[in-house]
Amino acid sequence: MKFIVPWPPGDLEDVLTRIIAEEMTSETGKPATVVNKPGGGAVIGTAEVARAKPDGLTIGSFVNDLLTFKILSDSVPWDSSTFEPIGIFLDYPFVLATRGDAPYSSMKELADYSQDHKVSLGHFGYQAGPTAMTFKAAKQLGIKFSSDAPFDVTDCSTLANGDVDVINTTTQLILACLKSGDAKILTSFTSERLSLSPDVPTLNEIAGIPLTTWNGLFVPKGTPEEVKARIAEIAQKALDSDRVREISKTTGAIVYWQGEEESRKRIADEMEQSKDLLIYMR
C-alpha cells in the first residue's frame, strides 16, 4: 500500500500521512509507505492516484484545491467523479508571512507600504485556493504586489534568500523562523485565530473571505466500501494519538476526522463558494 503526497516532504499533510501509514503497517502487518510526488502544483502526484486501480492500495493525501479550484479551472486530467473521499483530517494553519524585520506587521501596514515600495509575493501556484484568496484580499485592501511567483514549497529560506518579500505558507514550514523572530505572520487563512499568533486577525476578519485550507485521504472511484471503511478506521486511530496532539499544539493545526458523507458535502459546498474566486486565478 502506498500513500501519495503530491508535495515535497515536510509539511503537515506529509507528517500526518506518515503517521497514518505507520499505523497501517502496524495494524495490517503489511508495509505502507508514503511517496512524495511533487510537481505541477500537485498535478503529477494526484494524476497518479487518478490512474491507479480502485483496490485501496493507492491512496492520495490531497489538499482541497485539488478537488475544487483545479477542477473548476478545467486544468487537470480528473473531475468531480474521479475520487472518493475516505475522510478529511486536517485544517492547515495557513498564513501570509513576511520577514521579521519587514517594515510592516499587519495587512493595513502592508497595503500602505506597497503604495510606494516594491513588494513581491511567493505562493503555491496560480490555481491554488490561498493564492486566489490572497489576490482577492489584495484588491479589497489596496495591496499592490509588484511581482509574484509560484514555488513547490515556501519556507524560511524563501524569505531569508530574498526570493520574495511575502509568502503564502503554513506554520509548519516556517516554525523555526517564527520561533527565532526571523519571520512574522500578517494574517491567517483559518476559521479562528491561531494559538501561535492570537493577536493576528484572520483573513475572514479582515476581508470577509471564509474559506480555509484542508487535507484529506482519497481513493479512486470504485474502491470497495469495506476497504474504505478499514482505511478510515486505521486513519482515525493514528490521528487520535499523543504524537498528533503535540503536533497540533506546536503548529496550531486543527486535526479531526470528517467521514465520507460529510466530506462529500463539504466539497460540494466549497465548489460553490470557490466559483467567485476563479477571476483571481491567473
Backbone as CSV, one residue per row, in Angstrom:
resi,resn,N_x,N_y,N_z,CA_x,CA_y,CA_z,C_x,C_y,C_z
1,MET,0.841,-1.182,0.000,0.000,0.000,0.000,0.878,1.235,0.000
2,LYS,0.466,2.256,-0.767,1.227,3.499,-0.766,0.285,4.704,-0.683
3,PHE,0.726,5.659,0.101,0.046,6.937,0.219,0.834,7.932,-0.625
4,ILE,0.174,8.575,-1.552,0.859,9.549,-2.395,0.555,10.960,-1.888
5,VAL,1.616,11.674,-1.531,1.530,13.076,-1.139,2.093,13.885,-2.304
6,PRO,1.276,14.700,-2.973,1.753,15.396,-4.184,2.530,16.673,-3.897
7,TRP,3.220,16.717,-2.761,4.035,17.860,-2.367,5.370,17.353,-1.827
8,PRO,6.351,18.217,-1.707,7.627,17.794,-1.111,7.424,17.400,0.354
9,PRO,8.372,16.657,0.924,8.272,16.264,2.333,8.347,17.477,3.263
10,GLY,7.762,17.314,4.451,7.984,18.303,5.498,6.788,19.046,6.010
11,ASP,5.745,19.210,5.167,4.593,19.963,5.650,3.642,19.030,6.400
12,LEU,2.571,19.596,6.936,1.707,18.847,7.841,1.033,17.649,7.198
13,GLU,0.600,17.787,5.933,-0.040,16.625,5.295,0.937,15.464,5.175
14,ASP,2.202,15.783,4.935,3.233,14.757,4.835,3.490,14.111,6.195
15,VAL,3.648,14.936,7.221,3.926,14.429,8.573,2.781,13.546,9.071
16,LEU,1.551,14.015,8.931,0.404,13.260,9.441,0.121,12.015,8.610
17,THR,0.320,12.100,7.296,0.115,10.920,6.455,1.124,9.832,6.795
18,ARG,2.335,10.214,7.143,3.339,9.226,7.557,2.936,8.534,8.855
19,ILE,2.312,9.271,9.756,1.830,8.656,10.995,0.705,7.665,10.686
20,ILE,-0.160,8.025,9.757,-1.235,7.113,9.346,-0.650,5.861,8.691
21,ALA,0.358,6.041,7.839,0.987,4.899,7.166,1.657,3.963,8.173
22,GLU,2.277,4.532,9.192,2.906,3.701,10.228,1.855,2.859,10.950
23,GLU,0.708,3.472,11.245,-0.377,2.742,11.904,-0.941,1.668,10.983
24,MET,-1.006,1.962,9.695,-1.491,0.988,8.716,-0.588,-0.239,8.705
25,THR,0.706,-0.015,8.724,1.660,-1.124,8.763,1.489,-1.934,10.035
26,SER,1.350,-1.243,11.154,1.193,-1.924,12.441,-0.089,-2.747,12.499
27,GLU,-1.173,-2.208,11.966,-2.478,-2.867,12.048,-2.605,-4.042,11.080
28,THR,-2.017,-3.916,9.901,-2.208,-4.937,8.863,-1.046,-5.912,8.749
29,GLY,0.132,-5.517,9.261,1.307,-6.359,9.119,1.923,-6.298,7.739
30,LYS,1.410,-5.388,6.901,1.938,-5.234,5.540,2.489,-3.813,5.389
31,PRO,3.561,-3.672,4.611,4.190,-2.348,4.510,3.300,-1.313,3.842
32,ALA,3.211,-0.151,4.473,2.524,1.002,3.895,3.532,2.138,3.856
33,THR,3.716,2.726,2.706,4.739,3.767,2.547,4.110,5.070,2.068
34,VAL,4.830,6.150,2.314,4.441,7.453,1.797,5.392,7.811,0.669
35,VAL,4.828,8.161,-0.470,5.616,8.543,-1.636,5.304,9.996,-1.959
36,ASN,6.318,10.844,-1.915,6.136,12.250,-2.283,6.314,12.404,-3.783
37,LYS,5.295,12.963,-4.449,5.342,13.155,-5.903,4.997,14.606,-6.222
38,PRO,5.915,15.534,-5.904,5.637,16.942,-6.179,5.780,17.271,-7.658
39,GLY,5.279,18.440,-8.003,5.445,18.922,-9.368,4.117,19.319,-9.990
40,GLY,4.168,20.388,-10.778,2.978,20.833,-11.483,1.888,21.325,-10.558
41,GLY,2.279,21.900,-9.413,1.268,22.346,-8.466,0.434,21.204,-7.939
42,ALA,1.080,20.057,-7.692,0.480,18.827,-7.154,-0.245,17.995,-8.200
43,VAL,-0.193,18.395,-9.448,-0.904,17.659,-10.502,-0.276,16.297,-10.761
44,ILE,1.049,16.213,-10.727,1.719,14.955,-11.069,1.323,13.834,-10.107
45,GLY,1.418,14.093,-8.816,1.072,13.064,-7.843,-0.403,12.727,-7.841
46,THR,-1.255,13.728,-7.972,-2.700,13.499,-7.968,-3.126,12.689,-9.188
47,ALA,-2.526,12.983,-10.337,-2.847,12.248,-11.556,-2.469,10.773,-11.431
48,GLU,-1.404,10.481,-10.688,-1.027,9.079,-10.493,-2.103,8.321,-9.713
49,VAL,-2.670,8.966,-8.717,-3.750,8.326,-7.963,-4.978,8.152,-8.852
50,ALA,-5.241,9.135,-9.697,-6.385,9.057,-10.616,-6.270,7.861,-11.559
51,ARG,-5.037,7.504,-11.921,-4.819,6.386,-12.852,-4.745,5.032,-12.151
52,ALA,-4.677,5.024,-10.838,-4.479,3.779,-10.087,-5.731,2.908,-10.082
53,LYS,-5.533,1.615,-9.849,-6.656,0.692,-9.732,-7.431,0.993,-8.444
54,PRO,-8.749,0.844,-8.468,-9.561,1.117,-7.275,-9.558,-0.070,-6.307
55,ASP,-8.373,-0.404,-5.818,-8.253,-1.580,-4.952,-7.830,-1.219,-3.526
56,GLY,-7.710,0.066,-3.247,-7.324,0.500,-1.903,-5.835,0.487,-1.649
57,LEU,-5.035,0.125,-2.632,-3.590,0.054,-2.440,-2.886,1.370,-2.763
58,THR,-3.607,2.293,-3.407,-3.060,3.613,-3.686,-4.022,4.656,-3.129
59,ILE,-3.519,5.457,-2.198,-4.341,6.435,-1.502,-3.704,7.807,-1.664
60,GLY,-4.490,8.796,-2.023,-3.981,10.154,-2.156,-4.227,10.965,-0.902
61,SER,-3.250,11.757,-0.526,-3.402,12.694,0.583,-3.459,14.083,-0.044
62,PHE,-4.688,14.593,-0.197,-4.928,15.756,-1.056,-5.427,16.983,-0.306
63,VAL,-4.922,18.149,-0.707,-5.424,19.422,-0.240,-6.707,19.747,-1.027
64,ASN,-7.585,20.567,-0.443,-8.889,20.798,-1.059,-8.828,21.456,-2.427
65,ASP,-7.789,22.242,-2.727,-7.675,22.862,-4.046,-7.813,21.846,-5.176
66,LEU,-7.269,20.656,-4.952,-7.252,19.635,-5.997,-8.645,19.121,-6.319
67,LEU,-9.576,19.273,-5.378,-10.940,18.795,-5.569,-11.903,19.921,-5.897
68,THR,-11.425,21.157,-5.843,-12.316,22.295,-6.092,-11.739,23.211,-7.178
69,PHE,-10.781,24.056,-6.813,-10.291,25.063,-7.739,-9.733,24.489,-9.032
70,LYS,-8.940,23.431,-8.902,-8.312,22.894,-10.110,-9.342,22.272,-11.046
71,ILE,-10.378,21.672,-10.487,-11.444,21.120,-11.322,-12.248,22.248,-11.966
72,LEU,-12.564,23.285,-11.200,-13.325,24.415,-11.726,-12.585,25.123,-12.859
73,SER,-11.262,25.116,-12.796,-10.474,25.808,-13.821,-10.234,24.960,-15.065
74,ASP,-10.740,23.718,-15.062,-10.597,22.815,-16.226,-9.138,22.649,-16.649
75,SER,-8.256,22.512,-15.671,-6.825,22.461,-15.988,-6.174,21.141,-15.611
76,VAL,-6.966,20.149,-15.193,-6.389,18.898,-14.707,-7.086,17.694,-15.349
77,PRO,-6.411,16.547,-15.396,-6.970,15.355,-16.040,-7.863,14.523,-15.117
78,TRP,-8.624,15.166,-14.257,-9.609,14.476,-13.424,-10.781,15.414,-13.204
79,ASP,-11.891,14.866,-12.725,-13.062,15.688,-12.451,-13.677,15.288,-11.112
80,SER,-14.870,15.776,-10.854,-15.503,15.563,-9.551,-15.850,14.111,-9.271
81,SER,-15.880,13.287,-10.310,-16.244,11.879,-10.123,-15.038,10.949,-10.051
82,THR,-13.828,11.480,-10.154,-12.627,10.638,-10.228,-12.285,9.988,-8.886
83,PHE,-12.435,10.752,-7.799,-12.014,10.275,-6.485,-13.191,10.124,-5.525
84,GLU,-12.989,9.268,-4.537,-13.948,9.120,-3.450,-13.223,9.426,-2.144
85,PRO,-13.841,10.227,-1.267,-13.166,10.574,-0.010,-13.213,9.440,1.009
86,ILE,-12.084,9.239,1.660,-12.058,8.397,2.859,-12.431,9.268,4.055
87,GLY,-11.822,10.439,4.124,-12.126,11.392,5.179,-11.189,12.579,5.152
88,ILE,-11.671,13.688,5.649,-10.867,14.908,5.798,-10.349,14.954,7.236
89,PHE,-9.073,15.298,7.408,-8.498,15.179,8.751,-7.677,16.372,9.227
90,LEU,-7.476,17.395,8.393,-6.572,18.471,8.778,-7.042,19.812,8.245
91,ASP,-7.137,20.805,9.116,-7.238,22.202,8.701,-5.868,22.819,8.909
92,TYR,-5.259,23.263,7.807,-3.910,23.823,7.880,-3.887,25.146,8.644
93,PRO,-2.826,25.388,9.403,-2.585,26.725,9.946,-1.917,27.559,8.854
94,PHE,-2.702,27.907,7.839,-2.169,28.582,6.657,-2.098,30.079,6.910
95,VAL,-1.007,30.691,6.488,-0.776,32.103,6.815,-0.170,32.869,5.641
96,LEU,-0.221,34.188,5.766,0.573,35.085,4.935,1.653,35.632,5.854
97,ALA,2.906,35.414,5.492,4.017,35.760,6.383,5.073,36.586,5.656
98,THR,5.892,37.246,6.446,6.978,38.048,5.906,8.179,37.971,6.841
99,ARG,9.278,38.585,6.448,10.475,38.589,7.298,10.211,39.344,8.598
100,GLY,10.896,38.947,9.654,10.703,39.578,10.946,11.072,41.050,10.959
101,ASP,11.999,41.452,10.083,12.434,42.848,10.063,11.714,43.676,9.003
102,ALA,10.671,43.131,8.396,9.925,43.888,7.392,9.286,45.112,8.034
103,PRO,9.211,46.226,7.314,8.681,47.470,7.885,7.154,47.520,7.932
104,TYR,6.523,46.386,8.019,5.060,46.296,8.159,4.759,45.037,8.958
105,SER,3.732,45.122,9.799,3.382,43.990,10.666,1.900,43.652,10.621
106,SER,1.178,44.257,9.685,-0.247,43.973,9.525,-0.599,44.125,8.053
107,MET,-1.782,43.681,7.689,-2.202,43.793,6.297,-2.398,45.260,5.909
108,LYS,-2.887,46.081,6.825,-3.056,47.504,6.530,-1.698,48.170,6.310
109,GLU,-0.736,47.842,7.178,0.597,48.416,7.020,1.241,47.944,5.724
110,LEU,0.986,46.678,5.356,1.493,46.166,4.081,0.880,46.941,2.921
111,ALA,-0.422,47.202,2.992,-1.093,47.963,1.935,-0.486,49.354,1.802
112,ASP,-0.272,50.023,2.921,0.319,51.371,2.885,1.733,51.328,2.313
113,TYR,2.531,50.368,2.764,3.923,50.260,2.319,4.005,49.977,0.818
114,SER,3.083,49.139,0.329,3.143,48.711,-1.074,2.806,49.821,-2.059
115,GLN,2.265,50.930,-1.579,1.943,52.026,-2.495,3.199,52.670,-3.073
116,ASP,4.267,52.693,-2.284,5.492,53.378,-2.715,6.724,52.478,-2.758
117,HIS,6.537,51.196,-2.454,7.669,50.265,-2.459,7.287,48.982,-3.194
118,LYS,8.262,48.329,-3.765,8.014,47.058,-4.431,7.890,45.941,-3.395
119,VAL,6.846,45.137,-3.528,6.617,44.002,-2.639,6.287,42.785,-3.504
120,SER,7.074,41.719,-3.365,6.864,40.520,-4.162,6.219,39.418,-3.319
121,LEU,5.423,38.583,-3.974,4.663,37.519,-3.302,5.103,36.148,-3.794
122,GLY,5.306,35.216,-2.868,5.555,33.821,-3.217,4.373,32.980,-2.794
123,HIS,3.955,32.031,-3.644,2.758,31.235,-3.361,2.914,29.824,-3.916
124,PHE,1.863,29.014,-3.769,1.925,27.615,-4.192,1.369,27.370,-5.596
125,GLY,1.130,28.409,-6.357,0.641,28.225,-7.723,-0.587,29.063,-7.997
126,TYR,-0.807,29.347,-9.270,-1.897,30.247,-9.655,-3.271,29.615,-9.525
127,GLN,-3.337,28.300,-9.402,-4.630,27.636,-9.250,-4.802,27.071,-7.843
128,ALA,-4.042,27.616,-6.907,-4.186,27.230,-5.502,-5.145,28.198,-4.819
129,GLY,-6.017,27.650,-3.974,-7.007,28.469,-3.308,-6.428,29.647,-2.542
130,PRO,-5.404,29.422,-1.688,-4.848,30.544,-0.937,-4.272,31.646,-1.830
131,THR,-3.776,31.276,-3.005,-3.271,32.291,-3.929,-4.411,33.187,-4.393
132,ALA,-5.518,32.569,-4.798,-6.686,33.345,-5.231,-7.228,34.203,-4.093
133,MET,-7.253,33.637,-2.882,-7.741,34.395,-1.737,-6.828,35.584,-1.436
134,THR,-5.523,35.388,-1.619,-4.573,36.475,-1.399,-4.773,37.588,-2.415
135,PHE,-4.951,37.218,-3.687,-5.179,38.229,-4.723,-6.482,38.995,-4.477
136,LYS,-7.525,38.274,-4.038,-8.797,38.940,-3.751,-8.642,39.903,-2.581
137,ALA,-7.981,39.447,-1.512,-7.763,40.310,-0.352,-6.913,41.524,-0.728
138,ALA,-5.914,41.313,-1.575,-5.049,42.417,-2.003,-5.860,43.485,-2.729
139,LYS,-6.775,43.040,-3.569,-7.603,44.000,-4.292,-8.508,44.771,-3.338
140,GLN,-9.100,44.053,-2.382,-10.007,44.694,-1.432,-9.282,45.657,-0.500
141,LEU,-8.058,45.294,-0.111,-7.337,46.079,0.888,-6.377,47.094,0.276
142,GLY,-6.237,47.069,-1.049,-5.346,48.022,-1.710,-3.884,47.659,-1.646
143,ILE,-3.577,46.357,-1.543,-2.192,45.900,-1.534,-1.717,45.734,-2.971
144,LYS,-0.578,46.318,-3.293,-0.024,46.224,-4.639,1.205,45.320,-4.626
145,PHE,1.088,44.138,-5.217,2.248,43.265,-5.366,2.941,43.607,-6.677
146,SER,4.215,43.957,-6.609,4.964,44.318,-7.812,5.239,43.100,-8.679
147,SER,5.312,41.920,-8.035,5.532,40.669,-8.763,5.092,39.513,-7.887
148,ASP,4.915,38.354,-8.496,4.603,37.151,-7.730,5.139,35.947,-8.477
149,ALA,5.377,34.851,-7.731,5.939,33.646,-8.343,5.496,32.413,-7.579
150,PRO,5.245,31.304,-8.310,4.875,30.053,-7.641,6.098,29.255,-7.208
151,PHE,5.964,28.538,-6.099,7.003,27.669,-5.567,6.360,26.339,-5.170
152,ASP,7.126,25.248,-5.252,6.639,23.972,-4.737,6.574,24.009,-3.220
153,VAL,7.467,24.802,-2.620,7.449,24.969,-1.168,7.889,26.394,-0.842
154,THR,7.206,27.009,0.112,7.599,28.342,0.590,7.931,28.212,2.069
155,ASP,9.177,28.487,2.415,9.622,28.258,3.793,10.557,29.377,4.244
156,CYS,11.262,29.123,5.330,12.160,30.143,5.885,13.204,30.611,4.877
157,SER,13.732,29.676,4.111,14.775,30.040,3.149,14.225,30.927,2.037
158,THR,12.961,30.753,1.691,12.353,31.588,0.653,12.401,33.051,1.049
159,LEU,12.149,33.315,2.329,12.225,34.686,2.832,13.672,35.112,3.062
160,ALA,14.457,34.242,3.688,15.839,34.598,4.032,16.685,34.887,2.804
161,ASN,16.433,34.149,1.724,17.210,34.348,0.492,16.775,35.578,-0.284
162,GLY,15.668,36.185,0.128,15.183,37.351,-0.587,14.490,37.016,-1.886
163,ASP,14.088,35.748,-2.046,13.393,35.357,-3.271,12.119,36.177,-3.444
164,VAL,11.389,36.377,-2.339,10.185,37.202,-2.320,10.106,37.894,-0.959
165,ASP,9.173,38.829,-0.838,9.022,39.568,0.415,7.943,38.994,1.315
166,VAL,6.899,38.438,0.720,5.753,37.910,1.453,5.425,36.538,0.888
167,ILE,5.034,35.589,1.749,4.727,34.243,1.264,3.416,33.715,1.824
168,ASN,2.709,32.942,0.976,1.659,32.031,1.433,2.366,30.786,1.930
169,THR,2.046,30.316,3.129,2.708,29.118,3.643,1.938,28.580,4.842
170,THR,2.467,27.549,5.459,1.886,27.039,6.697,2.882,27.248,7.836
171,THR,2.357,27.270,9.055,3.253,27.472,10.200,4.278,26.357,10.321
172,GLN,3.918,25.150,9.876,4.853,24.034,9.941,6.118,24.332,9.148
173,LEU,5.967,24.976,7.997,7.103,25.226,7.117,7.978,26.380,7.588
174,ILE,7.437,27.248,8.437,8.231,28.392,8.904,8.335,28.421,10.429
175,LEU,8.097,27.271,11.061,8.085,27.229,12.522,9.410,27.711,13.126
176,ALA,10.513,27.280,12.531,11.822,27.646,13.070,12.041,29.154,13.037
177,CYS,11.700,29.792,11.920,11.946,31.237,11.832,10.868,32.050,12.546
178,LEU,9.708,31.479,12.802,8.734,32.147,13.662,9.252,32.179,15.098
179,LYS,9.809,31.040,15.529,10.338,30.961,16.896,11.538,31.880,17.087
180,SER,12.361,32.018,16.052,13.566,32.847,16.160,13.266,34.326,15.960
181,GLY,12.082,34.636,15.444,11.740,36.024,15.164,12.154,36.484,13.782
182,ASP,12.676,35.560,12.972,13.094,35.913,11.617,11.912,35.993,10.649
183,ALA,10.727,35.569,11.093,9.513,35.680,10.292,8.368,36.081,11.203
184,LYS,7.354,36.682,10.620,6.157,37.058,11.376,4.924,36.873,10.503
185,ILE,3.788,36.675,11.149,2.525,36.397,10.468,1.732,37.687,10.307
186,LEU,1.215,37.895,9.084,0.397,39.080,8.802,-1.099,38.775,8.915
187,THR,-1.486,37.565,8.538,-2.873,37.116,8.671,-2.894,35.605,8.520
188,SER,-4.001,34.966,8.947,-4.135,33.518,8.799,-5.385,33.185,7.988
189,PHE,-5.295,32.105,7.217,-6.403,31.637,6.390,-7.130,30.532,7.165
190,THR,-7.606,30.851,8.342,-8.162,29.856,9.251,-9.523,30.299,9.769
191,SER,-10.265,29.352,10.348,-11.604,29.654,10.847,-11.556,30.446,12.149
192,GLU,-10.439,30.381,12.852,-10.243,31.146,14.084,-8.782,31.538,14.196
193,ARG,-8.487,32.511,15.038,-7.102,32.960,15.184,-6.204,31.839,15.697
194,LEU,-4.974,31.842,15.217,-4.030,30.800,15.603,-3.547,31.004,17.034
195,SER,-3.349,29.892,17.723,-2.811,29.971,19.082,-1.392,30.535,19.077
196,LEU,-0.680,30.386,17.966,0.680,30.913,17.853,0.698,32.431,17.709
197,SER,-0.418,32.992,17.215,-0.474,34.438,16.972,-1.884,34.948,17.273
198,PRO,-2.285,34.908,18.540,-3.661,35.270,18.909,-4.036,36.715,18.616
199,ASP,-3.052,37.594,18.439,-3.340,38.997,18.158,-3.450,39.291,16.666
200,VAL,-3.184,38.275,15.829,-3.226,38.467,14.378,-4.595,38.036,13.847
201,PRO,-5.337,38.939,13.221,-6.672,38.583,12.725,-6.636,37.646,11.529
202,THR,-7.721,36.910,11.352,-7.841,36.001,10.212,-8.187,36.793,8.956
203,LEU,-8.021,36.141,7.812,-8.375,36.773,6.538,-9.880,37.028,6.475
204,ASN,-10.654,36.165,7.118,-12.101,36.369,7.162,-12.436,37.641,7.942
205,GLU,-11.744,37.871,9.042,-11.967,39.094,9.822,-11.603,40.344,9.026
206,ILE,-10.514,40.265,8.279,-10.001,41.436,7.567,-10.739,41.698,6.263
207,ALA,-10.992,40.618,5.511,-11.507,40.790,4.145,-12.778,40.004,3.860
208,GLY,-13.343,39.341,4.866,-14.587,38.604,4.649,-14.440,37.410,3.725
209,ILE,-13.267,36.754,3.766,-13.016,35.568,2.945,-12.958,34.366,3.884
210,PRO,-14.008,33.518,3.925,-14.122,32.488,4.959,-13.485,31.137,4.647
211,LEU,-13.089,30.905,3.406,-12.568,29.585,3.051,-11.274,29.275,3.789
212,THR,-11.101,27.998,4.128,-9.873,27.535,4.769,-9.174,26.534,3.857
213,THR,-8.030,26.068,4.269,-7.287,25.059,3.506,-7.217,23.791,4.332
214,TRP,-7.682,22.671,3.740,-7.708,21.408,4.471,-7.083,20.291,3.650
215,ASN,-6.904,19.131,4.292,-6.331,17.970,3.622,-7.101,16.713,4.019
216,GLY,-7.193,15.768,3.084,-7.899,14.529,3.365,-7.338,13.360,2.578
217,LEU,-7.865,12.178,2.861,-7.465,10.958,2.151,-8.509,10.624,1.094
218,PHE,-8.026,10.278,-0.114,-8.912,9.983,-1.239,-8.420,8.749,-1.989
219,VAL,-9.365,8.018,-2.561,-9.046,6.831,-3.366,-9.773,6.934,-4.698
220,PRO,-9.326,6.162,-5.708,-10.027,6.168,-6.992,-11.466,5.667,-6.845
221,LYS,-12.345,6.223,-7.650,-13.746,5.814,-7.627,-13.863,4.314,-7.900
222,GLY,-14.745,3.652,-7.155,-14.949,2.220,-7.320,-14.231,1.376,-6.292
223,THR,-13.449,2.003,-5.423,-12.772,1.270,-4.345,-13.840,0.641,-3.440
224,PRO,-13.725,-0.650,-3.107,-14.753,-1.337,-2.302,-15.027,-0.628,-0.969
225,GLU,-16.297,-0.636,-0.563,-16.713,0.053,0.657,-15.999,-0.495,1.889
226,GLU,-15.818,-1.818,1.946,-15.175,-2.398,3.124,-13.706,-1.984,3.218
227,VAL,-13.090,-1.780,2.075,-11.696,-1.324,2.058,-11.613,0.117,2.552
228,LYS,-12.512,0.955,2.065,-12.534,2.354,2.504,-12.797,2.446,4.007
229,ALA,-13.706,1.618,4.485,-14.041,1.633,5.915,-12.832,1.248,6.765
230,ARG,-12.073,0.272,6.301,-10.895,-0.172,7.055,-9.814,0.905,7.058
231,ILE,-9.601,1.562,5.925,-8.627,2.649,5.863,-9.032,3.768,6.819
232,ALA,-10.317,4.105,6.823,-10.820,5.159,7.702,-10.629,4.801,9.169
233,GLU,-10.896,3.560,9.513,-10.752,3.099,10.892,-9.312,3.252,11.380
234,ILE,-8.373,2.829,10.549,-6.964,2.894,10.932,-6.476,4.340,10.970
235,ALA,-6.925,5.151,10.016,-6.519,6.559,9.986,-6.984,7.284,11.244
236,GLN,-8.220,7.034,11.657,-8.739,7.686,12.859,-7.948,7.275,14.099
237,LYS,-7.575,6.015,14.169,-6.784,5.550,15.301,-5.423,6.243,15.336
238,ALA,-4.809,6.383,14.161,-3.498,7.026,14.080,-3.561,8.484,14.510
239,LEU,-4.641,9.161,14.124,-4.760,10.592,14.409,-5.129,10.874,15.866
240,ASP,-5.669,9.868,16.541,-6.039,10.020,17.944,-4.881,9.544,18.821
241,SER,-3.788,10.267,18.745,-2.580,9.873,19.485,-1.924,11.091,20.108
242,ASP,-1.130,10.861,21.133,-0.414,11.956,21.793,0.551,12.636,20.827
243,ARG,1.107,11.854,19.942,2.053,12.400,18.969,1.378,13.441,18.071
244,VAL,0.184,13.120,17.616,-0.551,14.048,16.756,-1.025,15.260,17.558
245,ARG,-1.455,15.030,18.785,-1.886,16.150,19.622,-0.744,17.132,19.866
246,GLU,0.462,16.633,20.003,1.619,17.505,20.205,1.897,18.331,18.946
247,ILE,1.773,17.703,17.769,1.956,18.424,16.511,0.928,19.544,16.393
248,SER,-0.308,19.228,16.751,-1.375,20.224,16.705,-1.082,21.390,17.641
249,LYS,-0.630,21.070,18.834,-0.332,22.106,19.824,0.819,22.991,19.370
250,THR,1.835,22.381,18.779,3.032,23.115,18.385,2.797,24.024,17.195
251,THR,2.005,23.560,16.214,1.851,24.285,14.950,0.566,25.086,14.837
252,GLY,-0.426,24.765,15.668,-1.729,25.401,15.524,-2.642,24.668,14.552
253,ALA,-2.192,23.523,14.034,-3.018,22.721,13.114,-4.247,22.182,13.849
254,ILE,-5.364,22.122,13.137,-6.591,21.540,13.686,-6.754,20.152,13.073
255,VAL,-6.619,19.124,13.914,-6.681,17.741,13.451,-7.970,17.107,13.964
256,TYR,-8.700,16.446,13.094,-10.008,15.885,13.417,-10.319,14.781,12.417
257,TRP,-11.543,14.294,12.405,-11.932,13.331,11.375,-13.333,13.659,10.875
258,GLN,-13.454,13.845,9.577,-14.739,14.094,8.924,-14.926,12.980,7.902
259,GLY,-15.936,12.141,8.116,-16.112,10.941,7.307,-16.539,11.186,5.868
260,GLU,-16.771,10.084,5.159,-17.006,10.143,3.721,-18.176,11.041,3.337
261,GLU,-19.331,10.850,3.927,-20.501,11.622,3.521,-20.351,13.099,3.868
262,GLU,-19.839,13.386,5.068,-19.606,14.783,5.446,-18.581,15.429,4.515
263,SER,-17.571,14.658,4.132,-16.551,15.178,3.229,-17.137,15.505,1.865
264,ARG,-18.001,14.636,1.369,-18.657,14.890,0.074,-19.437,16.201,0.112
265,LYS,-20.194,16.398,1.179,-20.999,17.612,1.299,-20.118,18.849,1.407
266,ARG,-19.058,18.730,2.163,-18.145,19.874,2.326,-17.533,20.272,0.991
267,ILE,-17.116,19.294,0.215,-16.516,19.576,-1.092,-17.534,20.230,-2.018
268,ALA,-18.769,19.718,-2.021,-19.816,20.295,-2.865,-20.096,21.748,-2.476
269,ASP,-20.143,22.012,-1.183,-20.376,23.378,-0.704,-19.231,24.304,-1.107
270,GLU,-18.007,23.804,-0.993,-16.855,24.643,-1.313,-16.726,24.896,-2.811
271,MET,-17.213,23.961,-3.614,-17.218,24.187,-5.063,-18.025,25.439,-5.384
272,GLU,-19.153,25.599,-4.722,-19.992,26.771,-4.952,-19.321,28.034,-4.433
273,GLN,-18.751,27.957,-3.228,-18.099,29.126,-2.633,-16.873,29.563,-3.428
274,SER,-16.250,28.613,-4.123,-14.987,28.889,-4.803,-15.165,29.550,-6.165
275,LYS,-16.374,29.495,-6.706,-16.576,29.979,-8.079,-16.233,31.442,-8.247
276,ASP,-16.556,32.274,-7.245,-16.284,33.702,-7.412,-14.805,34.032,-7.289
277,LEU,-13.984,33.054,-6.840,-12.555,33.293,-6.741,-11.814,32.982,-8.032
278,LEU,-12.511,32.373,-8.990,-11.856,31.980,-10.238,-11.280,33.181,-10.983
279,ILE,-11.922,34.336,-10.832,-11.441,35.514,-11.570,-10.091,35.993,-11.039
280,TYR,-9.724,35.501,-9.838,-8.439,35.900,-9.256,-7.339,34.892,-9.554
281,MET,-7.653,33.852,-10.339,-6.659,32.857,-10.736,-6.118,33.219,-12.105
282,ARG,-4.827,33.100,-12.258,-4.180,33.544,-13.494,-3.735,32.375,-14.335
